[in-house]
Amino acid sequence: RGLAPCDAEVTALLGHAIGLLCENGAELLVHIGIDTVELNGQHYKSHVSEGDKVSAGDLLIEFDKKAIEKAGYKTITPVIVTNSDDYADVEALFGDVKPCNTRILTLK
């Protein structure tokens, strides 16, 4: 399950990836899996559309982790700040992240 990491507007939806414009101005790209664009949306189910407003913790995308891995793909999920030049510093916090309990980024 892919959950919203913050209150945001959905700006892009690609099946395996989602673009978010967070209320604090950060633009995020959440990419579920490595090279998973090759799956053409197979094993992913979107629960939002472009333009939707979401709150932290809202379900964005469901995906079948076992099926994706069985197809030969890793389910590592990068979260990329696409407008990082707008900030003096972007600090990533690594490790297992529990939605809505743990910050994954600090923007300054």
N, C-alpha and C positions, 0 to 999 in steps of 0.2 A: 504494500500500500504506500502510495506517495501522498504525503500530507503537506499542506501549506506551512512553510516555516515562519510566516509572518502574515499580517493583514496586507493584502495586495490586490492588484488588478491583473488578470490573466492577459498577457500581451501576445503570446504565441503558443500554439499547441501543435505538436508534431507527433503525437502518439507515444513516442519514447522519451520526449523532452517537452518541457514547459517553460515559457518565459513569464516572469513576474515583475511588475513594477510595484515595489514595496512602498508603504505609506511614508517611510523615511527617505524616499528618493532612490534607494538602491535598486538597480536592475539586475535580476538574477536569472540565470539559465540553470535549470535543474535537469540533468541528463541522466536518465536511468539506464545504466549499462554502458559498456564499451563496445563500439561498432554496432550497436543494436539498431541503427538506422537500416541496416541490411535486412531486418526482420519485417520491414514495411508495416509496422503496427501490430503484427501478430503477437499475441500474448499480453497485450495492453488494452485497457478499457478506460477511456476518459470519463470523468464525472463533471467536467466543467467545459466551458466554451470560451473562445477569445472574447474579451470584454467583460467577463464575469468578475464580480468583486468577491473575494474570499477572505476568510478570517483564519488566523493561525490555528492549525489543527484540522482544518477542513480537508476532506478527502478530495484529492485532485485526480489521481490515476491509480487504478489497481493493475497489478501485473503478476504474472505467474513466474515467480523466481525459478522454480524447478524446471519449468519448460524452457525458459531462456537459457539457463545453464546447460540443460541437456542439448540444446541446439548449438552449444559451443561458445557461448558468450558469457562474459563476466558481468555481474550485476553491481559492480562498483558504481556509485552515483555521485559524480562531481557536481558541486554547486559553485557556479562561476559568477562573480560580480562583473557584469559586462561593461559597467560604467565606472570601473575602479579609478580611472583618471580624475574623477570628480572628488576623490577623497585623498587626504594626506597619507592615510595608512589604512590598509585592510589586513586584519590579522585573522588567519584561519585557525580554528580550534579543531584538532584532529581526534579521531577515536570514534567509538560507537556513539551515535547521537540518538537520543530519545526525543521524538517530536514534542515541541512546545515545553519541554522541561529544561533543555540545554541549548545555550547559544552555540551556533556554529560559526558565526562571524562577528567581529567587532569592527565597526567603521568609525574612523575619526576624520 
